[in-house]
Amino acid sequence: MPDDLFTTMTERYRSGNLPWADELPPPEIIALCEALPPGRALDLGCGLARSCIYLAQRGWQCEGVDFVPEAIAQARERVIASGAADRVTLHVGSVLALDQLEPPFDLAIDIGCLHAQPKEAVPVYVAQLRRLLRPGGTFVLFAHLRDEADADEQRWTTLSTLEEGFRDGFIVDRMLRGTTRMADATWASVWMWMKRS
């Protein structure tokens, strides 16, 4: 993970400048929780653990991973305050190095983590996920997108990078492209629902 991203994210958590600090997860995760029976879930880039808390309160056993220690520290406080500490385990670490986690997971979610990884990291990420998610398990991904012709390789990801990256071992069930607005910024974005083959 680039040092500048780590520094930026650490400063954001320390300052409280977190557009994703809502108590509830996105509606897509709420709907998913209503559609699936409880099982074992993994949140990649869990931030403040809002998805882990929501799922745990509905019977899921959850593990969350984030590379920012400040995020995990704040997430642990939220987990304890929610009463879900017996159902949520949080880890400080990279989503590219998950050897400490044991499969199988029934569900994995990523709300805005993979899109911050360099393109060459995608195969490593996918291999980790393929090892951890059981066959038939569900993976839900949200990512900001840049234009395929954009020469700025440091910002977000492309749809073709995602489609190529998950071609081996995953089947895309559904894809929803849209636009995300945060403060004064607007980005193209995508939600992808996949099954581990």
Rosetta blueprint (number, residue, H / E / L):
1 M L
2 P L
3 D H
4 D H
5 L H
6 F H
7 T H
8 T H
9 M H
10 T H
11 E H
12 R H
13 Y H
14 R H
15 S H
16 G L
17 N L
18 L L
19 P L
20 W L
21 A L
22 D L
23 E L
24 L L
25 P L
26 P L
27 P H
28 E H
29 I H
30 I H
31 A H
32 L H
33 C H
34 E H
35 A H
36 L L
37 P L
38 P L
39 G L
40 R E
41 A E
42 L E
43 D E
44 L E
45 G L
46 C L
47 G L
48 L L
49 A L
50 R H
51 S H
52 C H
53 I H
54 Y H
55 L H
56 A H
57 Q L
58 R L
59 G L
60 W L
61 Q E
62 C E
63 E E
64 G E
65 V E
66 D E
67 F L
68 V L
69 P H
70 E H
71 A H
72 I H
73 A H
74 Q H
75 A H
76 R H
77 E H
78 R H
79 V H
80 I H
81 A H
82 S H
83 G L
84 A L
85 A L
86 D L
87 R L
88 V E
89 T E
90 L E
91 H E
92 V E
93 G L
94 S L
95 V L
96 L L
97 A L
98 L L
99 D L
100 Q L
101 L L
102 E L
103 P L
104 P L
105 F E
106 D E
107 L E
108 A E
109 I E
110 D E
111 I E
112 G L
113 C L
114 L H
115 H H
116 A H
117 Q L
118 P L
119 K H
120 E H
121 A H
122 V H
123 P H
124 V H
125 Y H
126 V H
127 A H
128 Q H
129 L H
130 R H
131 R H
132 L H
133 L E
134 R E
135 P E
136 G E
137 G E
138 T E
139 F E
140 V E
141 L E
142 F E
143 A E
144 H E
145 L E
146 R L
147 D L
148 E L
149 A L
150 D L
151 A L
152 D L
153 E L
154 Q L
155 R L
156 W L
157 T E
158 T L
159 L H
160 S H
161 T H
162 L H
163 E H
164 E H
165 G H
166 F L
167 R L
168 D L
169 G L
170 F E
171 I E
172 V E
173 D E
174 R E
175 M E
176 L E
177 R E
178 G E
179 T E
180 T E
181 R E
182 M E
183 A L
184 D L
185 A E
186 T E
187 W E
188 A E
189 S E
190 V E
191 W E
192 M E
193 W E
194 M E
195 K E
196 R E
197 S L
